[in-house]
Amino acid sequence: MPAVNVGICNLEFEARSANLDFMKQWISDYIRAQKAAHDSIPIESVAQLIEQLSAALKQGRHIFVFGNGGSAANASHFATDLGKGASDKLGKRFRVVALNDNVSWMTALANDYSYEEVFVGQLQNYGQPGDIALGISVSGNSPNCVKAMAWAKEHGLRTVALVGAKRGRMGELAERVLVINDTHYGRVEDAQMGICHMLCYAFMEHPEWGK
C-alpha cells in the first residue's frame, strides 16, 4: 500500500473545515441582513397600496407593472398572482399587465426607438387617467422605468415605485414610494417580492378587502 502523508491529509481537512466555517458565517450574515431588509418594509404604505388596488379593482382600472432583470421577474410574478390567484378568490378580475412580458412589442420599440421606450411605448397605447403604474427597481434609476413613470405621472395615472435605499429618480417621481432600506440587489429584490406577495395574498386570504 502507498504511504499516506498524514500531515497533508490533516492540512486539507483543516482547510476544508475552515472554508465550511467561513461559508456558514457568510450565510448567517446574509440571513441577518435579509431579515433587516424585510424589517424595513413600510407596513403602512403596503396597507395603503392594498386599499389602492382594491379601489382599482372596483373601478375597473388597469394596473401596469414593470421592471428590468430580477425586477422584471418580480413584476411578472406579481401580475400572475394578482391576475389569477387573487382574482380567483374574489370572483372579480384584476386588470393587471406586466409590461415586460410582451417580448415582441418590447423588441420592436427597442429596435425602432430605444430601450428607454419599451415600457412607455406600451403605456401610450393603454394608459388612462386613474390607472396605476407600478415600477419596480433596486436603483430607482432604470431609464426605461423612469421614462414610463414620468409619462404616467404627466397623464394622470397613479404612480407607485418599489425601490431600494438609493430611491433614485423613480423615488422622486412616484406618488407612492415603498423603500427597502438596503442597496444589495438580491436582498432588495427578495423584500420587494415579499411586498408583491402581500399585495396579492391580502386578497387571497381576505377577499372581503376587495369587495
C-alpha positions as CSV (number, residue, x, y, z in Angstrom):
1,M,0.0,0.0,0.0
2,P,1.2,3.5,-0.8
3,A,2.2,5.5,2.3
4,V,-0.3,8.1,3.4
5,N,1.0,11.5,4.3
6,V,-0.9,12.2,7.4
7,G,0.3,15.7,7.6
8,I,-1.0,16.7,4.2
9,C,-4.4,15.0,4.9
10,N,-4.7,16.9,8.1
11,L,-3.9,20.2,6.4
12,E,-6.5,19.5,3.7
13,F,-9.1,18.6,6.3
14,E,-8.4,21.7,8.3
15,A,-8.6,23.9,5.2
16,R,-12.0,22.4,4.2
17,S,-13.3,22.8,7.7
18,A,-12.2,26.4,7.9
19,N,-13.7,27.1,4.5
20,L,-17.0,25.5,5.6
21,D,-17.0,27.6,8.8
22,F,-16.5,30.7,6.6
23,M,-19.4,29.7,4.4
24,K,-21.7,29.1,7.3
25,Q,-20.7,32.5,8.8
26,W,-21.4,34.2,5.4
27,I,-24.8,32.5,5.2
28,S,-25.7,33.6,8.7
29,D,-24.6,37.2,8.0
30,Y,-26.6,37.2,4.7
31,I,-29.8,35.9,6.5
32,R,-29.3,38.5,9.2
33,A,-29.0,41.3,6.6
34,Q,-32.0,39.8,4.7
35,K,-34.1,40.0,7.9
36,A,-33.2,43.6,8.3
37,A,-34.2,44.3,4.7
38,H,-37.6,42.7,5.3
39,D,-38.0,44.5,8.6
40,S,-37.7,47.8,6.6
41,I,-40.8,47.1,4.6
42,P,-43.1,50.1,5.2
43,I,-46.2,48.4,6.7
44,E,-48.5,51.5,6.5
45,S,-47.5,52.1,2.8
46,V,-48.2,48.4,2.0
47,A,-51.7,48.7,3.7
48,Q,-52.4,51.9,1.7
49,L,-51.4,50.2,-1.5
50,I,-53.7,47.2,-0.8
51,E,-56.5,49.8,-0.4
52,Q,-55.4,51.4,-3.7
53,L,-55.5,48.1,-5.5
54,S,-58.9,47.4,-4.1
55,A,-60.2,50.7,-5.4
56,A,-58.7,50.0,-8.8
57,L,-60.5,46.6,-8.9
58,K,-63.8,48.2,-8.0
59,Q,-63.4,51.0,-10.6
60,G,-62.2,48.7,-13.4
61,R,-58.8,50.4,-13.6
62,H,-55.7,48.9,-15.2
63,I,-52.6,48.1,-13.2
64,F,-49.4,48.3,-15.2
65,V,-46.3,46.8,-13.6
66,F,-42.8,46.8,-15.0
67,G,-39.1,46.3,-14.2
68,N,-35.8,45.0,-15.5
69,G,-33.9,41.8,-14.8
70,G,-34.9,40.4,-11.4
71,S,-37.4,43.2,-11.1
72,A,-39.0,42.1,-14.3
73,A,-39.3,38.6,-12.9
74,N,-41.0,40.1,-9.8
75,A,-43.3,42.1,-11.9
76,S,-44.3,39.0,-13.9
77,H,-44.8,37.0,-10.7
78,F,-46.9,39.8,-9.2
79,A,-49.1,40.1,-12.3
80,T,-49.7,36.3,-12.2
81,D,-50.6,36.2,-8.5
82,L,-52.9,39.2,-8.7
83,G,-54.4,38.4,-12.1
84,K,-55.1,34.8,-11.3
85,G,-54.7,33.9,-7.6
86,A,-56.3,37.0,-6.1
87,S,-58.9,37.3,-8.8
88,D,-60.0,33.6,-8.4
89,K,-60.7,34.3,-4.7
90,L,-62.6,37.5,-5.4
91,G,-64.7,36.4,-8.3
92,K,-63.8,39.7,-9.9
93,R,-60.8,40.1,-12.1
94,F,-57.9,42.5,-11.6
95,R,-56.9,44.1,-14.9
96,V,-53.2,43.7,-14.4
97,V,-50.5,43.6,-17.1
98,A,-46.7,43.2,-16.7
99,L,-45.3,45.4,-19.5
100,N,-42.0,43.4,-19.5
101,D,-43.8,40.2,-20.7
102,N,-44.6,41.3,-24.3
103,V,-41.3,40.4,-25.9
104,S,-42.2,41.1,-29.5
105,W,-43.6,44.6,-28.7
106,M,-40.6,45.4,-26.4
107,T,-38.1,44.4,-29.0
108,A,-39.9,46.4,-31.7
109,L,-39.8,49.5,-29.5
110,A,-36.2,49.0,-28.5
111,N,-35.1,48.3,-32.1
112,D,-37.1,51.2,-33.8
113,Y,-36.6,53.8,-31.0
114,S,-34.5,52.9,-27.9
115,Y,-34.6,50.6,-24.9
116,E,-35.8,53.5,-22.9
117,E,-39.1,53.3,-24.8
118,V,-40.0,49.7,-24.1
119,F,-42.5,50.5,-21.3
120,V,-43.7,54.0,-22.1
121,G,-44.4,52.9,-25.7
122,Q,-47.0,50.4,-24.3
123,L,-48.4,52.8,-21.8
124,Q,-49.1,55.2,-24.6
125,N,-51.5,52.7,-26.1
126,Y,-53.3,51.6,-22.9
127,G,-52.7,54.0,-20.0
128,Q,-55.7,56.1,-18.9
129,P,-56.1,58.6,-16.1
130,G,-56.8,56.8,-12.8
131,D,-54.9,53.6,-13.8
132,I,-51.9,52.5,-11.7
133,A,-48.3,52.4,-13.0
134,L,-46.2,50.3,-10.6
135,G,-42.5,50.4,-11.3
136,I,-40.1,48.0,-9.5
137,S,-36.3,48.8,-9.4
138,V,-33.5,48.5,-6.9
139,S,-31.6,51.6,-8.0
140,G,-34.7,53.6,-8.9
141,N,-32.8,54.9,-11.9
142,S,-33.5,52.4,-14.7
143,P,-34.1,54.8,-17.7
144,N,-37.0,52.8,-19.2
145,C,-38.8,52.7,-15.8
146,V,-38.1,56.4,-15.1
147,K,-39.5,57.3,-18.5
148,A,-42.6,55.2,-18.0
149,M,-43.1,56.7,-14.6
150,A,-42.7,60.3,-15.8
151,W,-45.2,59.7,-18.7
152,A,-47.7,58.1,-16.3
153,K,-47.5,61.0,-13.9
154,E,-48.0,63.5,-16.7
155,H,-51.0,61.7,-18.0
156,G,-52.9,61.2,-14.7
157,L,-52.0,57.7,-13.8
158,R,-51.5,56.9,-10.1
159,T,-47.7,56.2,-9.8
160,V,-46.1,53.7,-7.4
161,A,-42.4,52.9,-7.0
162,L,-40.9,49.9,-5.2
163,V,-37.2,50.9,-4.8
164,G,-34.0,50.3,-2.8
165,A,-32.4,52.7,-0.3
166,K,-31.0,55.0,-3.1
167,R,-34.6,55.7,-4.2
168,G,-33.3,57.3,-7.4
169,R,-35.4,59.3,-9.9
170,M,-38.4,56.9,-9.5
171,G,-38.5,57.8,-5.9
172,E,-38.7,61.5,-6.8
173,L,-41.4,61.0,-9.4
174,A,-43.8,58.5,-7.9
175,E,-46.8,59.5,-5.9
176,R,-46.3,56.5,-3.6
177,V,-42.8,55.2,-2.8
178,L,-42.1,52.0,-0.9
179,V,-38.4,51.9,0.1
180,I,-36.4,48.9,1.2
181,N,-33.5,50.1,3.3
182,D,-30.7,48.3,1.5
183,T,-28.8,48.6,-1.8
184,H,-27.9,44.9,-2.2
185,Y,-29.8,43.7,-5.3
186,G,-30.6,40.2,-4.1
187,R,-31.9,41.4,-0.7
188,V,-33.9,44.3,-2.0
189,E,-35.5,42.1,-4.8
190,D,-36.4,39.5,-2.2
191,A,-38.0,42.1,0.1
192,Q,-39.8,43.6,-2.9
193,M,-41.2,40.2,-3.9
194,G,-42.4,39.9,-0.3
195,I,-44.3,43.2,-0.8
196,C,-45.8,41.8,-4.0
197,H,-46.8,38.6,-2.3
198,M,-48.5,40.6,0.5
199,L,-50.4,42.7,-2.0
200,C,-51.8,39.5,-3.6
201,Y,-52.3,37.3,-0.6
202,A,-54.1,40.1,1.1
203,F,-57.0,39.4,-1.3
204,M,-56.5,35.7,-1.3
205,E,-56.7,35.4,2.4
206,H,-59.1,38.3,3.0
207,P,-61.3,38.5,-0.1
208,E,-63.6,40.9,1.8
209,W,-60.9,43.6,1.3
210,G,-61.7,43.5,-2.4
211,K,-65.4,43.9,-2.1
